[in-house]
Amino acid sequence: MAAYMRGVICLLSTERNAFMSRGSGVIVESKRYVRGLRRKPVRVLFPEDETVDVDVKESTRQSQPAGLNVKREREVKVTAAPSRHQEESDFVKARSNVQSAVKDAHVTGTKDQVDGLRIERAFPGDKRLARLVSVARSRTFREHQGKVLLEGRRLICDALDAGANPQIVFFSTVDRLRELPLDKLKRATLVKVKFEDIKIWSDLVAPQGVIAIFSRPDPSRLNFANSDHSVPLSLICDNIRDPGNLGTILRCAAAAGCHNVLLTKGCVDAWEPKVLRAAMGAHFRLPIYPSLSWDEVENHLPKPVTVHVADSSCDISRETNDSQVSHKPSKAGDYGWVSAKPNNKKMRYEEYGSDSDSDNEFEGLSLPRVDTKLYHESWAQSPTALVVGGETHGLSVEAVQLAEKTAGHRLLIPIMPDVDSLNSAMAASILLFEGRKQLLKLMQTSGRKWKSKAEQQLS
């Protein structure tokens, strides 16, 4: 406001009317006094340098004609006033620049570094968050580029504790960043963005204000805190297509102390955002090997091992039968717990699947003979693997063959006749905790300690 008033005063001073007498050559000026309107106090501002102006005019009048003097005097008056106004405006700009520079220096020292870590600020229109989040949600990108998206303090902390490699972390406030172990973020790029941007790209209803992009973890290189308390029990997920089911199954496997989890190629991606949320950090509590063929599944199992399959059939009449029931060779379509549909991954038994509706397609396919056992009977007496199939497609024929090869069983959970079947995650939790109970009882009574495959190779 003060600068504005000074400019008005200077402009008014240039409009002063000069009364001049040509005969005597003496210039008589009428003086206009302007009040500077300020909040306090109100004072009168006089024209500046009036004595100097008069002396200059006196000397110039004597050497030049009066008319020329008047013209030049007006030019001097018009040019001198804007120069003073320009000086004042330059001073105000310089002072504001100094103040802003001091302010920026103060901000840089307090906010651009957090506990020795340098942070970046997302500039307006910065598309890094949108671009990385978009591509990290694509399974193709995750597999080819080796990046995964983790959101939320707890999940990011679990990944850092397990030794995962962070690449870039987006956070809304410095307090959110300080909730993470900063000593493990030295090699990551830290970018401060607006909370509104995180809210737009977040999958959560109530975003926590922190999203991180990690390198796709290698299960063999992660540090799992509870590995010493695991039991010789492996979980094989076959054709689990629902992200919520797979995440819940992984969470149950971590809670039951499984040695590892093996996912076949028919399963949903383990690093899907929905799977990550449902698993609640299980990805960093036990090794998870995704997209395995059945030959690779066998290579990840200890030797020797017994493979059992979960029977999702609801025929309760089997409960009254003998504990071991053999099935006559038949076609795959006769069994609701085995997939009779074409194998989309083109594995060994693709010749038995087709899109045709003919009933004679599966006549040549005989299922292996696998005996049935109730889930609470003794079935986990050695290193064990459990195969759980999806609710829609069921188990693969390869899973049943592996069970026959290792002298495994079909584990039956009796349910009421009018109920279709148990949820895959629920069935997996029942069988896993039952297997854990049996294995712990066996280890306590016999005093044996199971060794992992790596320990067996070293010994």
C-alpha positions as CSV (number, residue, x, y, z in Angstrom):
1,M,0.0,0.0,0.0
2,A,2.8,2.4,0.9
3,A,4.5,1.8,-2.5
4,Y,1.3,2.4,-4.3
5,M,0.8,5.7,-2.5
6,R,4.4,6.8,-3.3
7,G,3.7,6.2,-7.0
8,V,0.5,8.3,-6.8
9,I,2.4,11.1,-5.1
10,C,5.1,11.1,-7.7
11,L,2.7,11.2,-10.6
12,L,0.8,14.1,-9.0
13,S,4.0,16.1,-8.6
14,T,4.7,15.9,-12.3
15,E,1.4,17.6,-13.1
16,R,2.2,20.8,-11.3
17,N,1.3,23.9,-13.3
18,A,4.2,26.3,-13.8
19,F,3.4,30.0,-14.1
20,M,6.1,31.8,-16.0
21,S,6.7,35.4,-16.9
22,R,8.4,35.8,-20.4
23,G,9.5,39.4,-19.8
24,S,11.4,39.0,-16.7
25,G,12.4,35.3,-17.3
26,V,11.5,34.5,-13.7
27,I,9.6,31.2,-13.2
28,V,7.0,31.2,-10.5
29,E,5.7,27.8,-9.6
30,S,2.6,27.0,-7.7
31,K,3.3,24.4,-5.1
32,R,0.9,21.7,-4.5
33,Y,1.1,19.9,-1.2
34,V,-0.2,16.4,-1.1
35,R,-1.3,14.5,2.0
36,G,0.0,11.0,2.3
37,L,-2.9,8.9,3.4
38,R,-1.7,6.2,5.8
39,R,-3.1,4.5,8.7
40,K,-1.1,6.5,11.1
41,P,0.0,9.2,11.3
42,V,-1.3,11.5,8.6
43,R,1.5,13.8,7.4
44,V,2.1,16.2,4.5
45,L,4.7,15.2,1.9
46,F,6.6,18.1,0.3
47,P,8.1,18.0,-3.2
48,E,11.7,16.7,-3.1
49,D,14.8,18.6,-4.2
50,E,13.0,21.9,-4.9
51,T,16.1,24.1,-4.2
52,V,18.2,22.2,-6.6
53,D,15.6,22.4,-9.3
54,V,15.3,26.2,-8.9
55,D,19.1,26.7,-9.2
56,V,19.3,24.6,-12.3
57,K,16.4,26.5,-13.9
58,E,18.0,29.9,-13.0
59,S,21.3,29.0,-14.8
60,T,19.6,27.5,-17.9
61,R,17.3,30.5,-18.3
62,Q,20.1,33.0,-18.6
63,S,21.8,31.1,-21.4
64,Q,18.8,30.1,-23.5
65,P,15.5,31.7,-24.7
66,A,12.6,31.6,-22.4
67,G,10.4,29.5,-24.7
68,L,13.1,26.8,-25.0
69,N,13.6,26.9,-21.3
70,V,10.0,26.2,-20.6
71,K,10.0,23.2,-23.0
72,R,13.1,21.7,-21.6
73,E,12.0,22.3,-18.1
74,R,8.8,20.3,-18.8
75,E,10.9,17.5,-20.3
76,V,13.1,17.4,-17.2
77,K,10.1,17.4,-14.9
78,V,8.4,14.5,-16.8
79,T,11.6,12.4,-17.0
80,A,12.8,13.0,-13.4
81,A,9.6,11.9,-11.7
82,P,9.4,8.5,-13.3
83,S,13.1,7.9,-12.5
84,R,12.4,8.4,-8.8
85,H,9.4,6.2,-9.1
86,Q,11.5,3.5,-10.8
87,E,14.1,3.7,-8.2
88,E,11.5,3.2,-5.5
89,S,9.9,0.3,-7.3
90,D,13.3,-1.3,-7.8
91,F,14.1,-1.0,-4.1
92,V,10.8,-2.6,-3.2
93,K,11.5,-5.5,-5.6
94,A,15.0,-6.0,-4.4
95,R,13.8,-6.1,-0.8
96,S,11.1,-8.6,-1.6
97,N,13.6,-10.7,-3.5
98,V,15.9,-10.8,-0.5
99,Q,13.1,-11.7,1.8
100,S,12.0,-14.5,-0.5
101,A,15.5,-15.8,-0.9
102,V,15.9,-15.9,2.9
103,K,12.6,-17.7,3.2
104,D,13.6,-20.2,0.5
105,A,16.9,-20.9,2.2
106,H,15.1,-21.5,5.5
107,V,12.6,-23.9,3.8
108,T,15.4,-25.8,2.0
109,G,17.2,-26.4,5.3
110,T,14.2,-27.6,7.1
111,K,12.0,-29.5,4.6
112,D,14.2,-30.6,1.7
113,Q,16.2,-32.8,4.0
114,V,14.8,-35.2,6.5
115,D,17.2,-36.7,8.9
116,G,20.0,-36.5,6.3
117,L,17.9,-37.8,3.4
118,R,17.3,-35.5,0.5
119,I,13.7,-35.3,-0.7
120,E,12.2,-33.9,-3.9
121,R,9.0,-31.9,-4.3
122,A,6.6,-32.8,-7.1
123,F,6.3,-29.8,-9.4
124,P,2.8,-28.8,-10.8
125,G,1.8,-31.3,-13.5
126,D,4.3,-33.9,-12.3
127,K,3.0,-37.2,-13.8
128,R,5.5,-39.6,-12.1
129,L,3.1,-40.9,-9.5
130,A,0.3,-41.5,-12.1
131,R,2.6,-43.1,-14.6
132,L,4.3,-45.5,-12.1
133,V,1.1,-46.4,-10.4
134,S,-0.6,-47.2,-13.7
135,V,2.2,-49.4,-15.0
136,A,2.8,-51.1,-11.6
137,R,-0.8,-52.3,-11.6
138,S,-0.3,-54.2,-14.8
139,R,0.8,-57.8,-14.4
140,T,2.7,-57.7,-17.7
141,F,4.7,-54.7,-16.5
142,R,5.4,-56.2,-13.1
143,E,6.8,-59.4,-14.7
144,H,8.8,-57.7,-17.5
145,Q,10.1,-54.7,-15.6
146,G,10.4,-56.3,-12.2
147,K,8.5,-53.6,-10.2
148,V,5.8,-54.0,-7.6
149,L,3.6,-51.4,-5.9
150,L,3.2,-51.4,-2.1
151,E,0.9,-49.0,-0.3
152,G,0.6,-48.2,3.4
153,R,3.0,-47.9,6.3
154,R,2.7,-51.5,7.5
155,L,3.2,-53.2,4.2
156,I,6.2,-51.0,3.3
157,C,7.8,-51.6,6.7
158,D,7.4,-55.4,6.3
159,A,9.1,-55.2,2.9
160,L,12.0,-53.1,4.2
161,D,12.4,-55.4,7.2
162,A,12.6,-58.4,4.9
163,G,15.3,-56.8,2.8
164,A,13.3,-55.7,-0.3
165,N,14.8,-53.0,-2.5
166,P,12.8,-49.7,-2.6
167,Q,13.2,-47.6,-5.7
168,I,10.9,-44.6,-5.2
169,V,8.6,-43.5,-2.3
170,F,5.8,-41.0,-2.6
171,F,4.6,-39.4,0.6
172,S,2.2,-36.6,1.5
173,T,3.8,-35.2,4.7
174,V,7.1,-35.5,6.4
175,D,5.5,-37.1,9.4
176,R,4.3,-40.0,7.1
177,L,7.9,-40.4,5.9
178,R,9.3,-40.5,9.4
179,E,7.0,-43.5,10.2
180,L,9.2,-45.6,7.9
181,P,12.7,-46.9,8.8
182,L,14.7,-44.0,7.1
183,D,18.0,-45.9,7.4
184,K,16.7,-48.3,4.8
185,L,15.6,-45.6,2.3
186,K,19.1,-44.2,1.6
187,R,19.1,-45.5,-2.0
188,A,15.5,-44.7,-2.8
189,T,14.1,-41.5,-4.4
190,L,11.8,-39.7,-2.0
191,V,9.2,-37.5,-3.6
192,K,6.7,-35.3,-1.7
193,V,3.4,-35.0,-3.4
194,K,0.0,-33.6,-2.5
195,F,-2.4,-35.9,-0.6
196,E,-5.0,-35.3,-3.3
197,D,-2.7,-36.9,-5.8
198,I,-2.2,-40.0,-3.6
199,K,-6.0,-40.2,-3.0
200,I,-6.6,-40.2,-6.7
201,W,-4.3,-43.1,-7.4
202,S,-4.8,-45.1,-4.2
203,D,-6.7,-48.3,-4.1
204,L,-7.6,-47.8,-0.4
205,V,-10.8,-46.2,0.8
206,A,-8.8,-44.3,3.4
207,P,-5.3,-43.8,2.0
208,Q,-2.4,-43.5,4.4
209,G,-0.5,-41.0,2.3
210,V,2.5,-43.2,1.3
211,I,3.1,-45.3,-1.8
212,A,6.3,-47.1,-2.7
213,I,7.6,-48.8,-5.8
214,F,9.9,-51.8,-5.1
215,S,12.0,-54.1,-7.2
216,R,10.2,-57.4,-7.5
217,P,11.4,-59.4,-4.5
218,D,13.3,-62.6,-5.0
219,P,12.0,-65.1,-2.3
220,S,15.4,-66.7,-2.0
221,R,17.1,-63.4,-1.0
222,L,14.6,-62.1,1.5
223,N,15.1,-62.4,5.2
224,F,12.1,-64.0,6.9
225,A,11.9,-63.4,10.7
226,N,9.8,-66.5,11.5
227,S,11.6,-69.0,9.3
228,D,13.0,-70.9,12.4
229,H,9.5,-71.5,13.7
230,S,8.1,-73.0,10.5
231,V,7.0,-76.6,10.1
232,P,7.8,-79.0,7.2
233,L,4.5,-78.1,5.4
234,S,4.3,-76.7,1.9
235,L,1.2,-75.2,0.3
236,I,0.6,-75.5,-3.4
237,C,-2.1,-73.2,-4.9
238,D,-3.6,-74.6,-8.1
239,N,-6.0,-72.5,-10.2
240,I,-6.7,-69.9,-7.5
241,R,-8.2,-67.1,-9.7
242,D,-9.8,-64.8,-7.0
243,P,-7.4,-62.2,-5.6
244,G,-9.2,-62.1,-2.2
245,N,-9.0,-65.9,-1.8
246,L,-5.4,-66.1,-2.7
247,G,-4.4,-63.3,-0.3
248,T,-6.4,-64.9,2.5
249,I,-4.7,-68.3,1.8
250,L,-1.3,-66.7,1.9
251,R,-2.2,-65.1,5.2
252,C,-3.3,-68.4,6.6
253,A,-0.1,-70.1,5.3
254,A,2.0,-67.5,7.1
255,A,0.0,-67.9,10.3
256,A,0.2,-71.7,10.2
257,G,4.0,-71.6,9.8
258,C,4.3,-73.1,6.3
259,H,7.7,-73.6,4.9
260,N,6.8,-72.1,1.5
261,V,4.0,-71.4,-0.9
262,L,4.1,-72.6,-4.5
263,L,1.7,-71.0,-7.1
264,T,1.0,-72.7,-10.4
265,K,0.6,-70.8,-13.7
266,G,-3.2,-70.9,-13.4
267,C,-3.2,-68.6,-10.3
268,V,-3.7,-64.9,-10.1
269,D,-0.5,-62.9,-9.7
270,A,0.7,-62.8,-6.1
271,W,1.7,-59.2,-6.4
272,E,-1.8,-58.0,-7.4
273,P,-2.8,-55.0,-5.2
274,K,-5.9,-56.9,-4.0
275,V,-3.8,-59.9,-3.1
276,L,-1.3,-57.8,-1.2
277,R,-4.1,-56.1,0.9
278,A,-5.7,-59.5,1.7
279,A,-2.4,-61.1,2.6
280,M,-1.5,-58.5,5.2
281,G,2.2,-58.8,4.7
282,A,2.4,-62.5,4.3
283,H,4.6,-62.0,1.2
284,F,7.4,-61.0,3.5
285,R,6.9,-63.7,6.1
286,L,7.4,-66.8,4.0
287,P,8.8,-67.6,0.6
288,I,6.3,-67.4,-2.3
289,Y,7.2,-68.8,-5.7
290,P,4.7,-67.7,-8.4
291,S,4.0,-69.0,-12.0
292,L,5.5,-72.4,-11.6
293,S,5.0,-75.4,-13.9
294,W,4.4,-78.7,-12.3
295,D,8.0,-79.8,-13.0
296,E,9.2,-76.7,-11.2
297,V,6.8,-77.4,-8.3
298,E,8.4,-80.7,-7.7
299,N,11.9,-79.1,-7.7
300,H,10.8,-76.8,-4.8
301,L,9.6,-79.6,-2.6
302,P,11.8,-81.5,-0.2
303,K,12.8,-85.0,-0.8
304,P,11.0,-87.2,0.3
305,V,7.6,-85.5,0.5
306,T,4.0,-86.6,0.6
307,V,1.5,-84.5,-1.4
308,H,-2.1,-84.4,-0.4
309,V,-5.0,-82.7,-2.3
310,A,-8.0,-80.9,-0.7
311,D,-11.3,-82.5,-1.8
312,S,-14.0,-79.9,-2.1
313,S,-16.7,-82.4,-2.8
314,C,-19.8,-82.1,-0.6
315,D,-20.8,-85.8,-0.6
316,I,-21.2,-86.4,3.1
317,S,-21.9,-90.1,2.6
318,R,-18.2,-90.6,2.3
319,E,-17.8,-89.9,5.9
320,T,-19.5,-93.2,6.8
321,N,-17.3,-95.2,4.4
322,D,-13.9,-96.6,5.1
323,S,-11.1,-94.2,5.6
324,Q,-9.5,-95.4,2.4
325,V,-11.7,-95.4,-0.7
326,S,-10.5,-96.2,-4.2
327,H,-12.1,-94.9,-7.3
328,K,-12.5,-96.8,-10.5
329,P,-10.9,-95.3,-13.6
330,S,-13.3,-92.8,-15.1
331,K,-13.3,-89.6,-17.0
332,A,-12.3,-86.3,-15.4
333,G,-15.7,-84.8,-15.9
334,D,-17.2,-87.2,-13.3
335,Y,-15.3,-85.5,-10.5
336,G,-16.3,-82.1,-9.4
337,W,-13.1,-81.5,-7.6
338,V,-10.9,-82.0,-10.7
339,S,-11.0,-79.7,-13.6
340,A,-12.5,-81.2,-16.8
341,K,-11.9,-78.0,-18.8
342,P,-9.2,-77.3,-21.3
343,N,-5.8,-76.5,-19.9
344,N,-5.1,-72.9,-20.9
345,K,-1.4,-73.2,-20.1
346,K,-0.9,-76.0,-22.6
347,M,0.8,-78.4,-20.3
348,R,1.1,-82.2,-20.5
349,Y,-2.6,-83.0,-20.5
350,E,-3.8,-80.5,-23.1
351,E,-4.9,-83.2,-25.5
352,Y,-7.7,-84.1,-23.1
353,G,-9.3,-80.7,-23.1
354,S,-11.3,-79.1,-25.9
355,D,-14.0,-76.6,-26.5
356,S,-16.3,-79.2,-27.9
357,D,-19.5,-80.2,-25.9
358,S,-19.1,-83.9,-26.8
359,D,-19.4,-86.2,-23.9
360,N,-16.8,-88.6,-25.4
361,E,-13.9,-86.1,-25.1
362,F,-12.8,-87.3,-21.6
363,E,-13.5,-91.0,-22.1
364,G,-9.8,-91.7,-22.6
365,L,-8.6,-89.8,-19.5
366,S,-8.4,-91.9,-16.3
367,L,-7.8,-90.2,-13.0
368,P,-5.1,-91.6,-10.8
369,R,-6.3,-93.7,-7.8
370,V,-6.0,-91.5,-4.7
371,D,-7.5,-92.7,-1.5
372,T,-9.7,-90.5,0.7
373,K,-9.1,-89.5,4.3
374,L,-11.0,-87.3,6.7
375,Y,-9.1,-84.1,7.5
376,H,-8.7,-84.9,11.2
377,E,-7.2,-88.3,10.6
378,S,-3.4,-88.8,10.7
379,W,-2.0,-87.7,7.3
380,A,0.9,-85.4,8.1
381,Q,3.6,-87.7,9.4
382,S,6.6,-86.5,7.3
383,P,7.4,-83.5,5.2
384,T,4.1,-82.7,3.6
385,A,2.7,-80.6,0.8
386,L,-1.0,-79.7,0.5
387,V,-2.6,-78.8,-2.8
388,V,-5.7,-76.4,-2.7
389,G,-7.6,-75.9,-5.9
390,G,-9.8,-73.0,-7.0
391,E,-13.5,-73.0,-6.5
392,T,-14.4,-72.5,-10.2
393,H,-11.8,-74.7,-12.0
394,G,-10.8,-77.1,-9.3
395,L,-7.6,-79.1,-9.2
396,S,-5.5,-79.9,-12.2
397,V,-5.0,-83.5,-13.2
398,E,-1.3,-83.0,-12.6
399,A,-2.0,-82.3,-8.9
400,V,-3.8,-85.6,-8.6
401,Q,-1.0,-87.4,-10.4
402,L,1.5,-85.9,-8.0
403,A,-0.5,-87.1,-5.1
404,E,-0.7,-90.6,-6.4
405,K,3.1,-90.6,-7.1
406,T,3.9,-89.6,-3.5
407,A,1.3,-91.9,-1.9
408,G,-0.8,-89.0,-0.8
409,H,-4.5,-88.7,-0.1
410,R,-7.6,-86.7,-0.8
411,L,-8.4,-84.9,2.4
412,L,-12.1,-84.5,2.9
413,I,-13.8,-81.9,5.1
414,P,-17.4,-83.2,5.7
415,I,-20.1,-80.6,5.2
416,M,-23.9,-80.6,5.1
417,P,-25.5,-82.0,1.9
418,D,-27.3,-78.8,1.0
419,V,-24.1,-76.8,1.0
420,D,-22.3,-76.5,-2.2
421,S,-18.7,-76.4,-0.9
422,L,-16.4,-74.5,1.4
423,N,-14.5,-71.4,0.3
424,S,-11.0,-72.3,-0.8
425,A,-9.4,-70.0,1.8
426,M,-11.5,-71.5,4.5
427,A,-10.7,-75.1,3.5
428,A,-7.0,-74.2,3.3
429,S,-7.0,-72.7,6.8
430,I,-8.7,-75.8,8.3
431,L,-6.3,-78.2,6.6
432,L,-3.1,-76.2,7.2
433,F,-3.7,-75.8,11.0
434,E,-4.6,-79.5,11.2
435,G,-1.4,-80.4,9.4
436,R,0.6,-78.1,11.7
437,K,-0.9,-79.7,14.8
438,Q,0.0,-83.2,13.6
439,L,3.5,-82.2,12.5
440,L,4.2,-80.5,15.8
441,K,2.9,-83.5,17.8
442,L,5.1,-85.8,15.7
443,M,8.2,-83.6,16.3
444,Q,7.6,-83.4,20.0
445,T,7.0,-87.1,20.4
446,S,9.9,-88.3,18.2
447,G,12.3,-85.5,19.0
448,R,13.0,-85.1,15.2
449,K,13.9,-81.8,13.6
450,W,13.0,-81.4,10.0
451,K,15.7,-79.9,7.8
452,S,15.0,-77.7,4.8
453,K,16.1,-78.7,1.3
454,A,19.0,-76.3,1.4
455,E,20.2,-77.6,4.8
456,Q,20.0,-81.2,3.5
457,Q,22.2,-80.3,0.5
458,L,24.8,-78.6,2.8
459,S,24.9,-81.6,5.2
